[in-house]
Amino acid sequence: MEKRINVLDFQDKCVKGEKIAVVTAYDYAMALAVDAAGVDAVLVGDSLSMTMLGRESTLSTTMEEMIHHCKAVSRGVKRALVIGDLPFLSYQLGPKTALANAGRLMAETGVGAVKLEWCPQAPEVTEFLVENGIPVMGHVGFTPSRFTGSGDTVCRERIRSPRPAF
């Protein structure tokens, strides 16, 4: 059996200047396919709310839904690092809430890291999670869970592109 990729492997690739391939999957069948393709990591994104559950946004994605989908993906992946997305309001309420939710996601699903989107609390939350043994992948730029469609709720100070892709 091939060795499972972990965050230390990512650090090694970064030091060597190697590229890292990350693909999103939401279920067992997708996980089997992307893992077989040889990707380095599989992200289980809260975008499953729209792509798999037919909702208008990611805002209503629950921890229970993330746990369900992360379990399915983790069962299908044998080699890649599986990263589970922390859904809206699972980490924005502070470091202790974030640790409880991230710990639950990792313990119940077998993901090797968690992902969170930029928010004002992100630096403090990320530091706290990492200090407590939770590997974190950050998401900066356009953050769908901060966009409600009115245009004024986009975290504009974080958008670097003159033409955001939305």
CNS distance restraints for C-alpha pairs under 8 A (distance, minus, plus):
assign (resid   2 and name CA) (resid  78 and name CA) 7.51 0.50 0.50
assign (resid   2 and name CA) (resid  79 and name CA) 6.27 0.50 0.50
assign (resid   3 and name CA) (resid  79 and name CA) 6.18 0.50 0.50
assign (resid   4 and name CA) (resid  78 and name CA) 6.54 0.50 0.50
assign (resid   4 and name CA) (resid  79 and name CA) 4.35 0.50 0.50
assign (resid   4 and name CA) (resid  80 and name CA) 5.93 0.50 0.50
assign (resid   4 and name CA) (resid  81 and name CA) 6.67 0.50 0.50
assign (resid   5 and name CA) (resid   9 and name CA) 6.10 0.50 0.50
assign (resid   5 and name CA) (resid  10 and name CA) 7.89 0.50 0.50
assign (resid   5 and name CA) (resid  40 and name CA) 6.85 0.50 0.50
assign (resid   5 and name CA) (resid  41 and name CA) 7.75 0.50 0.50
assign (resid   5 and name CA) (resid  79 and name CA) 6.01 0.50 0.50
assign (resid   5 and name CA) (resid  80 and name CA) 5.27 0.50 0.50
assign (resid   5 and name CA) (resid  81 and name CA) 5.11 0.50 0.50
assign (resid   6 and name CA) (resid  10 and name CA) 6.72 0.50 0.50
assign (resid   6 and name CA) (resid  80 and name CA) 7.89 0.50 0.50
assign (resid   6 and name CA) (resid  81 and name CA) 5.65 0.50 0.50
assign (resid   6 and name CA) (resid 112 and name CA) 6.87 0.50 0.50
assign (resid   7 and name CA) (resid  11 and name CA) 6.35 0.50 0.50
assign (resid   7 and name CA) (resid  81 and name CA) 7.71 0.50 0.50
assign (resid   7 and name CA) (resid 112 and name CA) 7.82 0.50 0.50
assign (resid   7 and name CA) (resid 113 and name CA) 7.83 0.50 0.50
assign (resid   7 and name CA) (resid 135 and name CA) 7.15 0.50 0.50
assign (resid   8 and name CA) (resid  12 and name CA) 6.23 0.50 0.50
assign (resid   9 and name CA) (resid  13 and name CA) 6.23 0.50 0.50
assign (resid  10 and name CA) (resid  14 and name CA) 6.22 0.50 0.50
assign (resid  10 and name CA) (resid  20 and name CA) 7.49 0.50 0.50
assign (resid  11 and name CA) (resid  15 and name CA) 6.24 0.50 0.50
assign (resid  12 and name CA) (resid  16 and name CA) 6.26 0.50 0.50
assign (resid  13 and name CA) (resid  17 and name CA) 6.00 0.50 0.50
assign (resid  13 and name CA) (resid  18 and name CA) 4.92 0.50 0.50
assign (resid  13 and name CA) (resid  19 and name CA) 7.00 0.50 0.50
assign (resid  13 and name CA) (resid  20 and name CA) 7.37 0.50 0.50
assign (resid  14 and name CA) (resid  18 and name CA) 5.95 0.50 0.50
assign (resid  14 and name CA) (resid  19 and name CA) 7.58 0.50 0.50
assign (resid  20 and name CA) (resid  39 and name CA) 7.83 0.50 0.50
assign (resid  20 and name CA) (resid  40 and name CA) 6.07 0.50 0.50
assign (resid  20 and name CA) (resid  41 and name CA) 7.93 0.50 0.50
assign (resid  21 and name CA) (resid  39 and name CA) 5.23 0.50 0.50
assign (resid  21 and name CA) (resid  40 and name CA) 5.24 0.50 0.50
assign (resid  21 and name CA) (resid  41 and name CA) 6.52 0.50 0.50
assign (resid  22 and name CA) (resid  39 and name CA) 6.12 0.50 0.50
assign (resid  22 and name CA) (resid  40 and name CA) 5.94 0.50 0.50
assign (resid  22 and name CA) (resid  41 and name CA) 4.68 0.50 0.50
assign (resid  22 and name CA) (resid  42 and name CA) 5.62 0.50 0.50
assign (resid  22 and name CA) (resid  43 and name CA) 6.85 0.50 0.50
assign (resid  23 and name CA) (resid  34 and name CA) 7.07 0.50 0.50
assign (resid  23 and name CA) (resid  39 and name CA) 7.00 0.50 0.50
assign (resid  23 and name CA) (resid  41 and name CA) 6.54 0.50 0.50
assign (resid  23 and name CA) (resid  42 and name CA) 5.08 0.50 0.50
assign (resid  23 and name CA) (resid  43 and name CA) 6.08 0.50 0.50
assign (resid  24 and name CA) (resid  42 and name CA) 5.45 0.50 0.50
assign (resid  24 and name CA) (resid  43 and name CA) 4.54 0.50 0.50
assign (resid  24 and name CA) (resid  44 and name CA) 5.78 0.50 0.50
assign (resid  24 and name CA) (resid  45 and name CA) 6.66 0.50 0.50
assign (resid  25 and name CA) (resid  30 and name CA) 5.45 0.50 0.50
assign (resid  25 and name CA) (resid  31 and name CA) 5.69 0.50 0.50
assign (resid  25 and name CA) (resid  34 and name CA) 7.59 0.50 0.50
assign (resid  25 and name CA) (resid  42 and name CA) 6.34 0.50 0.50
assign (resid  25 and name CA) (resid  43 and name CA) 6.20 0.50 0.50
assign (resid  25 and name CA) (resid  44 and name CA) 5.53 0.50 0.50
assign (resid  25 and name CA) (resid  45 and name CA) 7.60 0.50 0.50
assign (resid  25 and name CA) (resid  73 and name CA) 6.94 0.50 0.50
assign (resid  26 and name CA) (resid  30 and name CA) 6.61 0.50 0.50
assign (resid  26 and name CA) (resid  31 and name CA) 7.30 0.50 0.50
assign (resid  26 and name CA) (resid  44 and name CA) 5.56 0.50 0.50
assign (resid  26 and name CA) (resid  45 and name CA) 7.31 0.50 0.50
assign (resid  26 and name CA) (resid  48 and name CA) 6.36 0.50 0.50
assign (resid  26 and name CA) (resid  52 and name CA) 7.59 0.50 0.50
assign (resid  26 and name CA) (resid  69 and name CA) 5.84 0.50 0.50
assign (resid  26 and name CA) (resid  70 and name CA) 7.40 0.50 0.50
assign (resid  26 and name CA) (resid  72 and name CA) 7.74 0.50 0.50
assign (resid  26 and name CA) (resid  73 and name CA) 6.38 0.50 0.50
assign (resid  27 and name CA) (resid  31 and name CA) 6.13 0.50 0.50
assign (resid  27 and name CA) (resid  69 and name CA) 5.89 0.50 0.50
assign (resid  27 and name CA) (resid  70 and name CA) 7.73 0.50 0.50
assign (resid  27 and name CA) (resid  72 and name CA) 5.31 0.50 0.50
assign (resid  27 and name CA) (resid  73 and name CA) 5.10 0.50 0.50
assign (resid  28 and name CA) (resid  32 and name CA) 6.24 0.50 0.50
assign (resid  28 and name CA) (resid  72 and name CA) 4.85 0.50 0.50
assign (resid  28 and name CA) (resid  73 and name CA) 4.83 0.50 0.50
assign (resid  28 and name CA) (resid  74 and name CA) 7.67 0.50 0.50
assign (resid  28 and name CA) (resid  75 and name CA) 6.59 0.50 0.50
assign (resid  28 and name CA) (resid  76 and name CA) 4.96 0.50 0.50
assign (resid  29 and name CA) (resid  33 and name CA) 6.48 0.50 0.50
assign (resid  29 and name CA) (resid  76 and name CA) 6.97 0.50 0.50
assign (resid  30 and name CA) (resid  34 and name CA) 6.26 0.50 0.50
assign (resid  30 and name CA) (resid  73 and name CA) 7.62 0.50 0.50
assign (resid  30 and name CA) (resid  76 and name CA) 7.98 0.50 0.50
assign (resid  31 and name CA) (resid  35 and name CA) 5.89 0.50 0.50
assign (resid  31 and name CA) (resid  42 and name CA) 7.48 0.50 0.50
assign (resid  31 and name CA) (resid  73 and name CA) 5.19 0.50 0.50
assign (resid  31 and name CA) (resid  74 and name CA) 7.62 0.50 0.50
assign (resid  31 and name CA) (resid  76 and name CA) 5.00 0.50 0.50
assign (resid  31 and name CA) (resid  77 and name CA) 5.60 0.50 0.50
assign (resid  32 and name CA) (resid  36 and name CA) 6.06 0.50 0.50
assign (resid  32 and name CA) (resid  76 and name CA) 4.83 0.50 0.50
assign (resid  32 and name CA) (resid  77 and name CA) 5.91 0.50 0.50
assign (resid  33 and name CA) (resid  37 and name CA) 6.34 0.50 0.50
assign (resid  34 and name CA) (resid  38 and name CA) 6.84 0.50 0.50
assign (resid  34 and name CA) (resid  39 and name CA) 6.43 0.50 0.50
assign (resid  34 and name CA) (resid  42 and name CA) 7.54 0.50 0.50
assign (resid  35 and name CA) (resid  39 and name CA) 5.90 0.50 0.50
assign (resid  35 and name CA) (resid  42 and name CA) 7.63 0.50 0.50
assign (resid  35 and name CA) (resid  76 and name CA) 7.77 0.50 0.50
assign (resid  35 and name CA) (resid  77 and name CA) 5.59 0.50 0.50
assign (resid  35 and name CA) (resid  78 and name CA) 6.97 0.50 0.50
assign (resid  35 and name CA) (resid  79 and name CA) 6.53 0.50 0.50
assign (resid  35 and name CA) (resid  80 and name CA) 6.13 0.50 0.50
assign (resid  38 and name CA) (resid  79 and name CA) 7.92 0.50 0.50
assign (resid  38 and name CA) (resid  80 and name CA) 7.53 0.50 0.50
assign (resid  39 and name CA) (resid  80 and name CA) 6.30 0.50 0.50
assign (resid  40 and name CA) (resid  79 and name CA) 7.82 0.50 0.50
assign (resid  40 and name CA) (resid  80 and name CA) 4.93 0.50 0.50
assign (resid  40 and name CA) (resid  81 and name CA) 6.32 0.50 0.50
assign (resid  41 and name CA) (resid  80 and name CA) 4.72 0.50 0.50
assign (resid  41 and name CA) (resid  81 and name CA) 4.42 0.50 0.50
assign (resid  41 and name CA) (resid  82 and name CA) 5.69 0.50 0.50
assign (resid  41 and name CA) (resid  83 and name CA) 7.09 0.50 0.50
assign (resid  42 and name CA) (resid  80 and name CA) 6.40 0.50 0.50
assign (resid  42 and name CA) (resid  81 and name CA) 6.17 0.50 0.50
assign (resid  42 and name CA) (resid  82 and name CA) 4.86 0.50 0.50
assign (resid  42 and name CA) (resid  83 and name CA) 6.11 0.50 0.50
assign (resid  43 and name CA) (resid  82 and name CA) 5.96 0.50 0.50
assign (resid  43 and name CA) (resid  83 and name CA) 4.74 0.50 0.50
assign (resid  43 and name CA) (resid  84 and name CA) 6.06 0.50 0.50
assign (resid  43 and name CA) (resid  85 and name CA) 7.28 0.50 0.50
assign (resid  44 and name CA) (resid  48 and name CA) 7.74 0.50 0.50
assign (resid  44 and name CA) (resid  66 and name CA) 7.72 0.50 0.50
assign (resid  44 and name CA) (resid  69 and name CA) 7.17 0.50 0.50
assign (resid  44 and name CA) (resid  70 and name CA) 6.14 0.50 0.50
assign (resid  44 and name CA) (resid  73 and name CA) 7.41 0.50 0.50
assign (resid  44 and name CA) (resid  82 and name CA) 7.42 0.50 0.50
assign (resid  44 and name CA) (resid  83 and name CA) 6.14 0.50 0.50
assign (resid  44 and name CA) (resid  84 and name CA) 5.04 0.50 0.50
assign (resid  44 and name CA) (resid  85 and name CA) 6.00 0.50 0.50
assign (resid  45 and name CA) (resid  84 and name CA) 6.62 0.50 0.50
assign (resid  45 and name CA) (resid  85 and name CA) 5.07 0.50 0.50
assign (resid  46 and name CA) (resid  58 and name CA) 5.92 0.50 0.50
assign (resid  46 and name CA) (resid  61 and name CA) 6.25 0.50 0.50
assign (resid  46 and name CA) (resid  66 and name CA) 6.95 0.50 0.50
assign (resid  46 and name CA) (resid  85 and name CA) 5.84 0.50 0.50
assign (resid  46 and name CA) (resid  86 and name CA) 7.34 0.50 0.50
assign (resid  46 and name CA) (resid  87 and name CA) 5.95 0.50 0.50
assign (resid  47 and name CA) (resid  51 and name CA) 6.25 0.50 0.50
assign (resid  47 and name CA) (resid  57 and name CA) 7.59 0.50 0.50
assign (resid  47 and name CA) (resid  58 and name CA) 5.55 0.50 0.50
assign (resid  48 and name CA) (resid  52 and name CA) 4.97 0.50 0.50
assign (resid  48 and name CA) (resid  53 and name CA) 6.48 0.50 0.50
assign (resid  48 and name CA) (resid  58 and name CA) 7.61 0.50 0.50
assign (resid  48 and name CA) (resid  61 and name CA) 7.94 0.50 0.50
assign (resid  49 and name CA) (resid  53 and name CA) 4.95 0.50 0.50
assign (resid  49 and name CA) (resid  54 and name CA) 6.45 0.50 0.50
assign (resid  49 and name CA) (resid  55 and name CA) 5.62 0.50 0.50
assign (resid  49 and name CA) (resid  56 and name CA) 7.92 0.50 0.50
assign (resid  49 and name CA) (resid  57 and name CA) 6.73 0.50 0.50
assign (resid  49 and name CA) (resid  58 and name CA) 5.40 0.50 0.50
assign (resid  49 and name CA) (resid  60 and name CA) 7.31 0.50 0.50
assign (resid  49 and name CA) (resid  61 and name CA) 5.69 0.50 0.50
assign (resid  50 and name CA) (resid  54 and name CA) 4.74 0.50 0.50
assign (resid  50 and name CA) (resid  55 and name CA) 4.55 0.50 0.50
assign (resid  50 and name CA) (resid  56 and name CA) 5.97 0.50 0.50
assign (resid  50 and name CA) (resid  57 and name CA) 5.91 0.50 0.50
assign (resid  50 and name CA) (resid  58 and name CA) 6.52 0.50 0.50
assign (resid  51 and name CA) (resid  55 and name CA) 7.77 0.50 0.50
assign (resid  57 and name CA) (resid 144 and name CA) 7.70 0.50 0.50
assign (resid  57 and name CA) (resid 145 and name CA) 7.22 0.50 0.50
assign (resid  57 and name CA) (resid 148 and name CA) 7.53 0.50 0.50
assign (resid  58 and name CA) (resid  87 and name CA) 7.84 0.50 0.50
assign (resid  58 and name CA) (resid  88 and name CA) 7.63 0.50 0.50
assign (resid  58 and name CA) (resid 144 and name CA) 7.03 0.50 0.50
assign (resid  58 and name CA) (resid 145 and name CA) 5.54 0.50 0.50
assign (resid  59 and name CA) (resid  87 and name CA) 7.54 0.50 0.50
assign (resid  59 and name CA) (resid  88 and name CA) 5.77 0.50 0.50
assign (resid  59 and name CA) (resid 145 and name CA) 5.63 0.50 0.50
assign (resid  60 and name CA) (resid  88 and name CA) 7.55 0.50 0.50
assign (resid  61 and name CA) (resid  65 and name CA) 6.51 0.50 0.50
assign (resid  61 and name CA) (resid  66 and name CA) 7.31 0.50 0.50
assign (resid  61 and name CA) (resid  87 and name CA) 6.04 0.50 0.50
assign (resid  61 and name CA) (resid  88 and name CA) 7.15 0.50 0.50
assign (resid  62 and name CA) (resid  66 and name CA) 6.35 0.50 0.50
assign (resid  62 and name CA) (resid  87 and name CA) 6.37 0.50 0.50
assign (resid  62 and name CA) (resid  88 and name CA) 7.92 0.50 0.50
assign (resid  63 and name CA) (resid  67 and name CA) 6.01 0.50 0.50
assign (resid  63 and name CA) (resid  86 and name CA) 7.46 0.50 0.50
assign (resid  63 and name CA) (resid  87 and name CA) 6.53 0.50 0.50
assign (resid  63 and name CA) (resid  90 and name CA) 7.52 0.50 0.50
assign (resid  63 and name CA) (resid 101 and name CA) 7.72 0.50 0.50
assign (resid  63 and name CA) (resid 105 and name CA) 7.79 0.50 0.50
assign (resid  64 and name CA) (resid  68 and name CA) 6.14 0.50 0.50
assign (resid  65 and name CA) (resid  69 and name CA) 6.25 0.50 0.50
assign (resid  66 and name CA) (resid  70 and name CA) 5.84 0.50 0.50
assign (resid  66 and name CA) (resid  84 and name CA) 7.36 0.50 0.50
assign (resid  66 and name CA) (resid  85 and name CA) 7.26 0.50 0.50
assign (resid  66 and name CA) (resid  86 and name CA) 7.67 0.50 0.50
assign (resid  66 and name CA) (resid  87 and name CA) 7.50 0.50 0.50
assign (resid  66 and name CA) (resid 105 and name CA) 7.80 0.50 0.50
assign (resid  67 and name CA) (resid  71 and name CA) 6.02 0.50 0.50
assign (resid  67 and name CA) (resid 105 and name CA) 6.06 0.50 0.50
assign (resid  67 and name CA) (resid 108 and name CA) 7.00 0.50 0.50
assign (resid  67 and name CA) (resid 109 and name CA) 6.17 0.50 0.50
assign (resid  68 and name CA) (resid  72 and name CA) 6.54 0.50 0.50
assign (resid  68 and name CA) (resid 109 and name CA) 7.94 0.50 0.50
assign (resid  69 and name CA) (resid  73 and name CA) 6.23 0.50 0.50
assign (resid  70 and name CA) (resid  74 and name CA) 5.92 0.50 0.50
assign (resid  70 and name CA) (resid  84 and name CA) 6.27 0.50 0.50
assign (resid  70 and name CA) (resid 109 and name CA) 5.72 0.50 0.50
assign (resid  70 and name CA) (resid 110 and name CA) 7.82 0.50 0.50
assign (resid  70 and name CA) (resid 111 and name CA) 6.96 0.50 0.50
assign (resid  71 and name CA) (resid  75 and name CA) 6.23 0.50 0.50
assign (resid  71 and name CA) (resid 108 and name CA) 7.54 0.50 0.50
assign (resid  71 and name CA) (resid 109 and name CA) 4.56 0.50 0.50
assign (resid  71 and name CA) (resid 110 and name CA) 7.00 0.50 0.50
assign (resid  72 and name CA) (resid  76 and name CA) 6.63 0.50 0.50
assign (resid  73 and name CA) (resid  77 and name CA) 6.26 0.50 0.50
assign (resid  73 and name CA) (resid  82 and name CA) 7.73 0.50 0.50
assign (resid  74 and name CA) (resid  78 and name CA) 7.81 0.50 0.50
assign (resid  74 and name CA) (resid  82 and name CA) 6.59 0.50 0.50
assign (resid  74 and name CA) (resid 109 and name CA) 6.76 0.50 0.50
assign (resid  74 and name CA) (resid 110 and name CA) 6.23 0.50 0.50
assign (resid  74 and name CA) (resid 111 and name CA) 6.54 0.50 0.50
assign (resid  77 and name CA) (resid  82 and name CA) 7.56 0.50 0.50
assign (resid  81 and name CA) (resid 111 and name CA) 7.40 0.50 0.50
assign (resid  81 and name CA) (resid 112 and name CA) 6.00 0.50 0.50
assign (resid  81 and name CA) (resid 113 and name CA) 7.74 0.50 0.50
assign (resid  82 and name CA) (resid 110 and name CA) 7.93 0.50 0.50
assign (resid  82 and name CA) (resid 111 and name CA) 4.93 0.50 0.50
assign (resid  82 and name CA) (resid 112 and name CA) 5.52 0.50 0.50
assign (resid  82 and name CA) (resid 113 and name CA) 6.76 0.50 0.50
assign (resid  83 and name CA) (resid 111 and name CA) 5.57 0.50 0.50
assign (resid  83 and name CA) (resid 112 and name CA) 5.95 0.50 0.50
assign (resid  83 and name CA) (resid 113 and name CA) 4.78 0.50 0.50
assign (resid  83 and name CA) (resid 114 and name CA) 5.19 0.50 0.50
assign (resid  83 and name CA) (resid 115 and name CA) 6.49 0.50 0.50
assign (resid  83 and name CA) (resid 137 and name CA) 7.87 0.50 0.50
assign (resid  84 and name CA) (resid 105 and name CA) 7.24 0.50 0.50
assign (resid  84 and name CA) (resid 106 and name CA) 7.92 0.50 0.50
assign (resid  84 and name CA) (resid 111 and name CA) 6.08 0.50 0.50
assign (resid  84 and name CA) (resid 112 and name CA) 7.96 0.50 0.50
assign (resid  84 and name CA) (resid 113 and name CA) 6.43 0.50 0.50
assign (resid  84 and name CA) (resid 114 and name CA) 4.77 0.50 0.50
assign (resid  84 and name CA) (resid 115 and name CA) 5.99 0.50 0.50
assign (resid  85 and name CA) (resid 114 and name CA) 5.63 0.50 0.50
assign (resid  85 and name CA) (resid 115 and name CA) 4.58 0.50 0.50
assign (resid  85 and name CA) (resid 116 and name CA) 6.20 0.50 0.50
assign (resid  86 and name CA) (resid  90 and name CA) 6.12 0.50 0.50
assign (resid  86 and name CA) (resid  91 and name CA) 7.09 0.50 0.50
assign (resid  86 and name CA) (resid 101 and name CA) 7.63 0.50 0.50
assign (resid  86 and name CA) (resid 102 and name CA) 7.01 0.50 0.50
assign (resid  86 and name CA) (resid 114 and name CA) 6.53 0.50 0.50
assign (resid  86 and name CA) (resid 115 and name CA) 5.93 0.50 0.50
assign (resid  86 and name CA) (resid 116 and name CA) 5.65 0.50 0.50
assign (resid  87 and name CA) (resid  91 and name CA) 7.85 0.50 0.50
assign (resid  87 and name CA) (resid 116 and name CA) 7.81 0.50 0.50
assign (resid  88 and name CA) (resid  92 and name CA) 7.50 0.50 0.50
assign (resid  88 and name CA) (resid 145 and name CA) 6.56 0.50 0.50
assign (resid  89 and name CA) (resid  93 and name CA) 6.36 0.50 0.50
assign (resid  90 and name CA) (resid  97 and name CA) 6.78 0.50 0.50
assign (resid  90 and name CA) (resid  98 and name CA) 5.96 0.50 0.50
assign (resid  90 and name CA) (resid 101 and name CA) 6.23 0.50 0.50
assign (resid  91 and name CA) (resid  95 and name CA) 6.82 0.50 0.50
assign (resid  91 and name CA) (resid  97 and name CA) 5.92 0.50 0.50
assign (resid  91 and name CA) (resid  98 and name CA) 3.97 0.50 0.50
assign (resid  91 and name CA) (resid  99 and name CA) 7.75 0.50 0.50
assign (resid  91 and name CA) (resid 101 and name CA) 7.31 0.50 0.50
assign (resid  91 and name CA) (resid 116 and name CA) 7.86 0.50 0.50
assign (resid  91 and name CA) (resid 125 and name CA) 7.26 0.50 0.50
assign (resid  92 and name CA) (resid  98 and name CA) 7.25 0.50 0.50
assign (resid  92 and name CA) (resid 119 and name CA) 7.15 0.50 0.50
assign (resid  92 and name CA) (resid 121 and name CA) 6.21 0.50 0.50
assign (resid  92 and name CA) (resid 122 and name CA) 7.56 0.50 0.50
assign (resid  93 and name CA) (resid  97 and name CA) 6.29 0.50 0.50
assign (resid  93 and name CA) (resid  98 and name CA) 7.37 0.50 0.50
assign (resid  94 and name CA) (resid  98 and name CA) 6.15 0.50 0.50
assign (resid  94 and name CA) (resid 121 and name CA) 6.97 0.50 0.50
assign (resid  94 and name CA) (resid 125 and name CA) 6.47 0.50 0.50
assign (resid  95 and name CA) (resid  99 and name CA) 6.04 0.50 0.50
assign (resid  95 and name CA) (resid 124 and name CA) 6.97 0.50 0.50
assign (resid  95 and name CA) (resid 125 and name CA) 4.67 0.50 0.50
assign (resid  95 and name CA) (resid 126 and name CA) 7.97 0.50 0.50
assign (resid  95 and name CA) (resid 128 and name CA) 6.08 0.50 0.50
assign (resid  95 and name CA) (resid 129 and name CA) 7.24 0.50 0.50
assign (resid  96 and name CA) (resid 100 and name CA) 6.24 0.50 0.50
assign (resid  97 and name CA) (resid 101 and name CA) 6.25 0.50 0.50
assign (resid  98 and name CA) (resid 102 and name CA) 5.87 0.50 0.50
assign (resid  98 and name CA) (resid 125 and name CA) 6.82 0.50 0.50
assign (resid  98 and name CA) (resid 129 and name CA) 7.43 0.50 0.50
assign (resid  99 and name CA) (resid 103 and name CA) 5.72 0.50 0.50
assign (resid  99 and name CA) (resid 128 and name CA) 7.71 0.50 0.50
assign (resid  99 and name CA) (resid 129 and name CA) 5.91 0.50 0.50
assign (resid  99 and name CA) (resid 132 and name CA) 7.87 0.50 0.50
assign (resid 100 and name CA) (resid 104 and name CA) 6.09 0.50 0.50
assign (resid 101 and name CA) (resid 105 and name CA) 6.13 0.50 0.50
assign (resid 102 and name CA) (resid 106 and name CA) 6.20 0.50 0.50
assign (resid 102 and name CA) (resid 114 and name CA) 6.63 0.50 0.50
assign (resid 102 and name CA) (resid 129 and name CA) 7.96 0.50 0.50
assign (resid 102 and name CA) (resid 134 and name CA) 7.27 0.50 0.50
assign (resid 103 and name CA) (resid 107 and name CA) 5.93 0.50 0.50
assign (resid 103 and name CA) (resid 134 and name CA) 7.33 0.50 0.50
assign (resid 104 and name CA) (resid 108 and name CA) 5.83 0.50 0.50
assign (resid 105 and name CA) (resid 109 and name CA) 5.90 0.50 0.50
assign (resid 105 and name CA) (resid 110 and name CA) 7.77 0.50 0.50
assign (resid 105 and name CA) (resid 111 and name CA) 7.26 0.50 0.50
assign (resid 105 and name CA) (resid 114 and name CA) 7.99 0.50 0.50
assign (resid 106 and name CA) (resid 110 and name CA) 5.32 0.50 0.50
assign (resid 106 and name CA) (resid 111 and name CA) 5.12 0.50 0.50
assign (resid 106 and name CA) (resid 112 and name CA) 6.69 0.50 0.50
assign (resid 106 and name CA) (resid 113 and name CA) 7.20 0.50 0.50
assign (resid 106 and name CA) (resid 114 and name CA) 7.73 0.50 0.50
assign (resid 107 and name CA) (resid 111 and name CA) 7.89 0.50 0.50
assign (resid 112 and name CA) (resid 135 and name CA) 7.21 0.50 0.50
assign (resid 113 and name CA) (resid 134 and name CA) 6.56 0.50 0.50
assign (resid 113 and name CA) (resid 135 and name CA) 4.73 0.50 0.50
assign (resid 113 and name CA) (resid 136 and name CA) 5.63 0.50 0.50
assign (resid 113 and name CA) (resid 137 and name CA) 6.98 0.50 0.50
assign (resid 114 and name CA) (resid 134 and name CA) 7.40 0.50 0.50
assign (resid 114 and name CA) (resid 135 and name CA) 6.38 0.50 0.50
assign (resid 114 and name CA) (resid 136 and name CA) 5.06 0.50 0.50
assign (resid 114 and name CA) (resid 137 and name CA) 6.06 0.50 0.50
assign (resid 115 and name CA) (resid 136 and name CA) 5.69 0.50 0.50
assign (resid 115 and name CA) (resid 137 and name CA) 4.59 0.50 0.50
assign (resid 115 and name CA) (resid 138 and name CA) 5.67 0.50 0.50
assign (resid 115 and name CA) (resid 139 and name CA) 7.02 0.50 0.50
assign (resid 116 and name CA) (resid 122 and name CA) 7.76 0.50 0.50
assign (resid 116 and name CA) (resid 136 and name CA) 7.40 0.50 0.50
assign (resid 116 and name CA) (resid 137 and name CA) 6.63 0.50 0.50
assign (resid 116 and name CA) (resid 138 and name CA) 5.37 0.50 0.50
assign (resid 116 and name CA) (resid 139 and name CA) 6.05 0.50 0.50
assign (resid 117 and name CA) (resid 122 and name CA) 7.51 0.50 0.50
assign (resid 117 and name CA) (resid 138 and name CA) 6.00 0.50 0.50
assign (resid 117 and name CA) (resid 139 and name CA) 4.57 0.50 0.50
assign (resid 117 and name CA) (resid 140 and name CA) 6.27 0.50 0.50
assign (resid 117 and name CA) (resid 143 and name CA) 6.30 0.50 0.50
assign (resid 118 and name CA) (resid 122 and name CA) 5.67 0.50 0.50
assign (resid 118 and name CA) (resid 138 and name CA) 7.07 0.50 0.50
assign (resid 118 and name CA) (resid 139 and name CA) 6.00 0.50 0.50
assign (resid 118 and name CA) (resid 140 and name CA) 5.50 0.50 0.50
assign (resid 118 and name CA) (resid 141 and name CA) 7.94 0.50 0.50
assign (resid 118 and name CA) (resid 143 and name CA) 7.21 0.50 0.50
assign (resid 121 and name CA) (resid 125 and name CA) 5.96 0.50 0.50
assign (resid 122 and name CA) (resid 126 and name CA) 5.73 0.50 0.50
assign (resid 123 and name CA) (resid 127 and name CA) 6.14 0.50 0.50
assign (resid 124 and name CA) (resid 128 and name CA) 6.23 0.50 0.50
assign (resid 125 and name CA) (resid 129 and name CA) 6.12 0.50 0.50
assign (resid 126 and name CA) (resid 130 and name CA) 6.11 0.50 0.50
assign (resid 126 and name CA) (resid 136 and name CA) 6.66 0.50 0.50
assign (resid 127 and name CA) (resid 131 and name CA) 6.05 0.50 0.50
assign (resid 128 and name CA) (resid 132 and name CA) 6.26 0.50 0.50
assign (resid 129 and name CA) (resid 133 and name CA) 6.43 0.50 0.50
assign (resid 129 and name CA) (resid 134 and name CA) 5.10 0.50 0.50
assign (resid 129 and name CA) (resid 135 and name CA) 7.29 0.50 0.50
assign (resid 129 and name CA) (resid 136 and name CA) 7.36 0.50 0.50
assign (resid 130 and name CA) (resid 134 and name CA) 4.91 0.50 0.50
assign (resid 130 and name CA) (resid 135 and name CA) 5.74 0.50 0.50
assign (resid 130 and name CA) (resid 136 and name CA) 6.79 0.50 0.50
assign (resid 139 and name CA) (resid 143 and name CA) 7.38 0.50 0.50
assign (resid 140 and name CA) (resid 158 and name CA) 7.22 0.50 0.50
assign (resid 141 and name CA) (resid 158 and name CA) 5.77 0.50 0.50
assign (resid 141 and name CA) (resid 159 and name CA) 5.21 0.50 0.50
assign (resid 141 and name CA) (resid 160 and name CA) 6.84 0.50 0.50
assign (resid 142 and name CA) (resid 154 and name CA) 7.94 0.50 0.50
assign (resid 142 and name CA) (resid 155 and name CA) 7.86 0.50 0.50
assign (resid 142 and name CA) (resid 158 and name CA) 7.55 0.50 0.50
assign (resid 142 and name CA) (resid 159 and name CA) 6.13 0.50 0.50
assign (resid 142 and name CA) (resid 164 and name CA) 7.10 0.50 0.50
assign (resid 142 and name CA) (resid 165 and name CA) 7.68 0.50 0.50
assign (resid 143 and name CA) (resid 147 and name CA) 7.02 0.50 0.50
assign (resid 143 and name CA) (resid 154 and name CA) 7.77 0.50 0.50
assign (resid 143 and name CA) (resid 155 and name CA) 7.71 0.50 0.50
assign (resid 146 and name CA) (resid 153 and name CA) 6.36 0.50 0.50
assign (resid 146 and name CA) (resid 154 and name CA) 5.71 0.50 0.50
assign (resid 146 and name CA) (resid 155 and name CA) 6.68 0.50 0.50
assign (resid 147 and name CA) (resid 151 and name CA) 7.00 0.50 0.50
assign (resid 147 and name CA) (resid 153 and name CA) 5.54 0.50 0.50
assign (resid 147 and name CA) (resid 154 and name CA) 4.97 0.50 0.50
assign (resid 147 and name CA) (resid 155 and name CA) 7.83 0.50 0.50
assign (resid 148 and name CA) (resid 153 and name CA) 6.49 0.50 0.50
assign (resid 148 and name CA) (resid 154 and name CA) 7.76 0.50 0.50
assign (resid 149 and name CA) (resid 153 and name CA) 7.84 0.50 0.50
assign (resid 155 and name CA) (resid 159 and name CA) 6.96 0.50 0.50
assign (resid 159 and name CA) (resid 164 and name CA) 7.08 0.50 0.50
